Amino acid sequence: MYKEKIIYSSWFTGLLFAFWFLIIPPIIAIVLIIKRNKDLKDFQNILAENNIEEIINNKDNIATIKEELKLLTNKKQQIQEEVEKYKPVTDLLEVKEKISNEINELSDKSEALSRKVNDIQMLIDIEESKHNVTLEIESLNNNKQLIVEEVNNLQEEVILLKDELLMQSFGFTNPKYGFESSEVYQNKLNDIRQEQKQLVKEKRATNHSLDWTIGNDKNKGREFILDTIKLTLRAFNNECDNIINKVKYNNIEASEKRIRKVFDDVNKLTDMQSVTITNQYLNLKIEELYLKYEFEQKKQEEKEEQLEIKERMREEAKALKELEKAKEKVEKEERHFEQAIEKLKKQMEETADNQQSKLIEKLKELEKQLEETKKNKEDVLYRVQNTRAGYVYIISNIGSFGENVFKIGMTRRLEPMDRVKELGDASVPFTFDVHGMIFSEDAPALENALHKAFADRRLNRVNERKEFFRVDLKEIENVVKKNHNKTVEFTKLAEAEEYRKSVQIEKKSLQVV
């Protein structure tokens, strides 16, 4: 017979699972379950090797054999009665002897049948043992099913507790609130939390009854229920705060499920005291979860917007500084040429007519240079006054981002290549190649038109301030022609000198290896 060990019992396994937060006890419980199933399987193999099924099949023959034994016993009794009738008859001795022989034969047969009955009785005992084992196996299977269900529930709980197993929820949730600023979110969060505090203060956060008595003392019963409410809400709030503080884009739905599970678990623990958290309080916690998530998202957006604004302000400051320097330079050159021309004219007045031809040529040259300087001055003054004038650049970096990926940006620098060089600093492994540098009187408008045209080809679909697009250069050229009335030359082939040299060096290294 199979005898259950204490360590395999349900209460012992349940006790180990109760300490799931210590990690090791649940592992020991699972190992014991596996060991128990292995022992049962070994016992079943022993039963199969001893032909227990054949024993079970003999059950039906037991009744028949018993009937035969009963008939033989009756027949023996009848013969003995006949012998008793013929005892006084001496001439019937031979018959008596014959009958005695028959009785002896019947006795031998009866003994054989008795032995057979004993054997059958043993089979019956074995069958009963088999039946008991079967019942025990069924009980074990039922326990196994309960344990499997419990393990599945624990695994689901582990899935909810571990963010890395929640990657099935990758993707972004649609904002529930969509407020314009983090300040509005903060105010809404404060309102939600204040509403929660009000529910707790008014004792409407839980369903409960204060009509309890402990040892015929109603005051103690009331205090017990109030303490239970306090502990229940404290446990629920701590769990929810922990979940809400860790909410991210990839676990927002799982976080909601975790809050609902905590809600169910806490209510089960206080079921005997008839204390349960209300659905209204639960819904406020879920609202707080989504508000907190969107609040953090909005704060990050605002932070990035501020960084973008600061970057643009720095860029504008650099451009303005360059323009001011250029303005000072051309004004200085203008004064220089004006003074030189005035000095030359005075010199011409004092010089004889036959010697003035060289001075006239020099005067014409100075006047031409002065005219160019005034033109440059007009351009610089125009750039200073017109804050929308600037360059739209189309650049690529094959070694960093691959083929057909272009950055479309804008700068107001007098020398736009300075901006391109800054973008190709230590943050990327290779320098950028310029495919187009377009001067426009309304550079922001041209940049915006290009961004809108290729919005569905953005590499970063979340942050629109990242100006990288996967698009063919010919398409960019066509959009530029539609939004810019001047001729623009595009460089089709990216030189990517450093990248191509690096690839060649790597190939040579591989050949050597």
QUIWO-V964833 format. One record per backbone hydrogen bond with DSSP energy under -1.0 kcal/mol. NH is the residue of the N-H (numbers start at 0). CO is the residue of the C=O. Records with the same first field share a line. If there is no record, write none. Layout:
NH = CO, CO
This chain:
7 = 4
8 = 5
12 = 8
13 = 9
14 = 10
15 = 11
16 = 12
17 = 13
18 = 15
19 = 16
21 = 18
22 = 19
23 = 21
26 = 22
27 = 23
28 = 24
29 = 25
30 = 26
31 = 27
32 = 28
33 = 29
34 = 30
35 = 31
36 = 32
37 = 33
38 = 34
39 = 35
40 = 36
41 = 37
42 = 38
43 = 39
44 = 40
45 = 41
46 = 42
47 = 43
48 = 44
49 = 45
50 = 47
51 = 46
54 = 50
55 = 51
56 = 52
57 = 53
58 = 55
61 = 58
64 = 60
65 = 61
66 = 62
67 = 63
68 = 64
69 = 65
70 = 66
71 = 67
72 = 68
73 = 69
74 = 70
75 = 71
76 = 72
77 = 73
78 = 74
79 = 75
80 = 76
81 = 77
82 = 78
83 = 79
84 = 80
85 = 81
92 = 89
95 = 91
96 = 92
97 = 93
98 = 94
99 = 95
100 = 96
101 = 97
102 = 98
103 = 99
104 = 100
105 = 101
106 = 102
107 = 103
108 = 104
109 = 105
110 = 106
111 = 107
112 = 108
113 = 109
114 = 110
115 = 111
116 = 112
117 = 113
118 = 114
119 = 115
120 = 116
121 = 117
122 = 118
123 = 119
124 = 120
125 = 121
126 = 122
127 = 123
128 = 124
129 = 125
130 = 126
131 = 127
132 = 128
133 = 129
134 = 130
135 = 131
136 = 132
137 = 133
138 = 134
139 = 135
140 = 136
141 = 137
142 = 138
143 = 139
144 = 140
145 = 141
146 = 142
147 = 143
148 = 144
149 = 145
150 = 146
151 = 147
152 = 148
153 = 149
154 = 150
155 = 151
156 = 152
157 = 153
158 = 154
159 = 155
160 = 156
161 = 157
165 = 162
168 = 165
169 = 166
184 = 180
185 = 181
186 = 182
187 = 183
188 = 184
189 = 185
190 = 186
191 = 187
192 = 188
193 = 189
194 = 190
195 = 191
196 = 192
197 = 193
198 = 194
199 = 195
200 = 196
201 = 197
202 = 199
203 = 198
206 = 275
211 = 209
213 = 216
220 = 216
221 = 217
222 = 218
223 = 219
224 = 220
225 = 221
226 = 222
227 = 223
228 = 224
229 = 225
230 = 226
231 = 227
232 = 228
233 = 229
234 = 230
235 = 231
236 = 232
237 = 233
238 = 234
239 = 235
240 = 236
241 = 237
242 = 238
243 = 239
244 = 240
246 = 243
250 = 247
254 = 250
255 = 251
256 = 252
257 = 253
258 = 254
259 = 255
260 = 256
261 = 257
262 = 258
263 = 259
264 = 260
265 = 261
266 = 262
267 = 263
268 = 264
269 = 265
270 = 267
273 = 270
274 = 269
275 = 206
277 = 204
281 = 277
282 = 278
283 = 279
284 = 280
285 = 281
286 = 282
287 = 283
288 = 284
289 = 285
290 = 286
291 = 287
292 = 288
293 = 289
294 = 290
295 = 291
296 = 292
297 = 293
298 = 294
299 = 295
300 = 296
301 = 297
302 = 298
303 = 299
304 = 300
305 = 301
306 = 302
307 = 303
308 = 304
309 = 305
310 = 306
311 = 307
312 = 308
313 = 309
314 = 310
315 = 311
316 = 312
317 = 313
318 = 314
319 = 315
320 = 316
321 = 317
322 = 318
323 = 319
324 = 320
325 = 321
326 = 322
327 = 323
328 = 324
329 = 325
330 = 326
331 = 327
332 = 328
333 = 329
334 = 330
335 = 331
336 = 332
337 = 333
338 = 334
339 = 335
340 = 336
341 = 337
342 = 338
343 = 339
344 = 340
345 = 341
346 = 342
347 = 343
348 = 344
349 = 345
354 = 351
355 = 352
359 = 355
360 = 356
361 = 357
362 = 358
363 = 359
364 = 360
365 = 361
366 = 362
367 = 363
368 = 364
369 = 365
370 = 366
371 = 367
372 = 368
373 = 369
374 = 370
375 = 371
376 = 372
377 = 373
378 = 374
379 = 375
380 = 376
381 = 377
382 = 378
383 = 379
384 = 380
385 = 381
386 = 384
388 = 385
389 = 439
390 = 410
391 = 437
392 = 408
393 = 435
394 = 406
395 = 432
400 = 396
401 = 397
405 = 468
406 = 394
407 = 466
408 = 392
410 = 390
417 = 414
419 = 415
420 = 416
421 = 417
422 = 418
423 = 419
424 = 421
427 = 424
432 = 395
434 = 393
435 = 393
437 = 391
439 = 389
442 = 387
445 = 441
446 = 442
447 = 443
448 = 444
449 = 445
450 = 446
451 = 447
452 = 448
453 = 449
454 = 451
456 = 453
457 = 454
458 = 467
465 = 462
468 = 405
469 = 456
470 = 403
475 = 471
476 = 472
477 = 473
478 = 474
479 = 475
480 = 476
481 = 477
482 = 478
483 = 479
490 = 434
499 = 495
500 = 496
501 = 497
502 = 498
503 = 499
504 = 500
505 = 501
506 = 502
507 = 503
508 = 504
509 = 505
510 = 506
511 = 507
512 = 508
